[in-house]
């Protein structure tokens, strides 16, 4: 019984993360037709999650800057607090990042999904731990936001590293000795329909093929020494870090959106401090 | 309605106050508080906007660079096909080109059959004359004399060439046949190609895309007509044919002396032995014995020197002198016994030679058809990319593992 309660509490606390990841997983594994139909809602969802996280972080930064340089009674405080422009900018960037994430997720081999799934509990654990550490130093009001902001980078780096290491093992198509055009023509999945999503997928796939083609042929033709070849591969594969970066930001954004919806978060004055404590404990 | 400034200081997160005016500059509090649907709506709006922009860009790109329309000129008609129809068109063209060989062979067969009959008829007609000569008194003695002198095989071949090949006029007939065959092949190929074009046109003209804005895009055209016209001369290879017709048998066609050799090989290859046996039959037992023990065998077969030849010739001459009387009767007898078989062998040789000629003509037809098909196939495939074209053949590994590949070159280094 206690176990069930615990599970329910766990679900209640982190259900939003599980939901977001499951939606992404289901969408990226669904058939082409379904993916095409659901592309727009999933894109909106991903955008919203990423934007929630990045807006929070941006406001944190902006507020710190305002508090540092402006007088309390200056009207600039209000004007510069971050308005439509900031929101729009973040929406745009977030939408593009979400697009990259979604398209890359579609192309991700199934064997890399466990890494993404494992990343969720790891992220939660890291956040909890970091928050405990920070609670002694950071103002309680900003603790969750600061924690989320600080946990993003290492988590993304870790996930990117894991993905790169997995890519070292995963098989690639054999492209040595082929011309670039031939490699593209032979290995690019031929999707005719699904106008836009298919186009993006082909674009991303051809970019990946180009990377693999360049590196495979370079290693083979110039007889690169192992360290050099390894370095080259790592640099090329690190571009895959974009996926990890976007993914972690999405998770963090989901977190931010959830907490934000439950508890009023952003108040410039210190009035809301008691309310924040409850959240900090969660 | 409170001002936005108030709202931001009031901790009004759970109250809708100040969120409904929408005139605020969208401060952080407002955005986060309205967060709920307003953020979602904004996201949806941005995403939709991006989607529209990308969609438009995609359209432009597709229209400009991908050129999904193909223009094909068939039988003088210009068809504009979309990618799918064009793929079907290519497949059909390939199939038709592959069938071209059978069609061409079918069309050529009756004609070349008739022409071969015609060309070889004089040769067959010349056979009885040759046999008459062969078994005549003069021919018989000449043969005998040559048999004794030793170079009977070559002499017989020369005789066959003179009396059979030249008399029948098979050489110029075959040369004519070659030249005519080349011309006929060209005509038939033209006809086959035109039939192909007509079929393709009939099949694909209704599926042609008829749009006014196509012209602006100007897709790359595949001109089947000109491709075929370009392919045809290559397949005909007229210069080679002409030289073959003039100079002899570069393509394996039999003409002139090789034909005589052919007849000899099959009909009277054993001429030396034959002649000896025939002579022995006519000379009678005693003479044969003396001949066999003495001159002829040595004279015909053994090149033991002038002395042996002289001896052989002398004994044979002595033997012959006493036997002239019964010679004619014996000759007739031998003719009755041997002529049918000999004639049959000769005719077999002729049939065989004709088969050779027919085969080489067929070979020429199928080679031309194969070149036509190849040329058309390669040209029709040039336009589009064929991913799986070179798939079979070289056995390359289909996977590349970075770690596995890195370990491999590391081995020799260490």
Interface residues (C-beta under 8 A of the other chain):
Chain A: X40 X43 X44 X47 X48 X51 X52 X55 X59 X62 X63 X78 X79 X81 X82 X83 X84 X87 X88 X91 X92 X94 X95 X96 X98 X99 X167 X168 X169 X170 X171 X172 X173 X174 X175 X176 X177 X181 X185 X186 X190 X195 X196 X199 X200 X212 X216 X219 X223 X224 X225 X226 X229 X230 X233 X257 X260 X261 X263 X264 X265 X266 X267 X268 X269 X271 X272
Chain B: X4 X5 X8 X9 X11 X13 X14 X25 X26 X27 X28 X29 X31 X32 X33 X35 X36 X39 X40 X42 X43 X44 X46 X47 X48 X50 X51 X54 X55 X58 X385 X387 X388 X391 X396 X397 X398 X399 X400 X401 X402 X403 X405 X406 X409 X410 X413
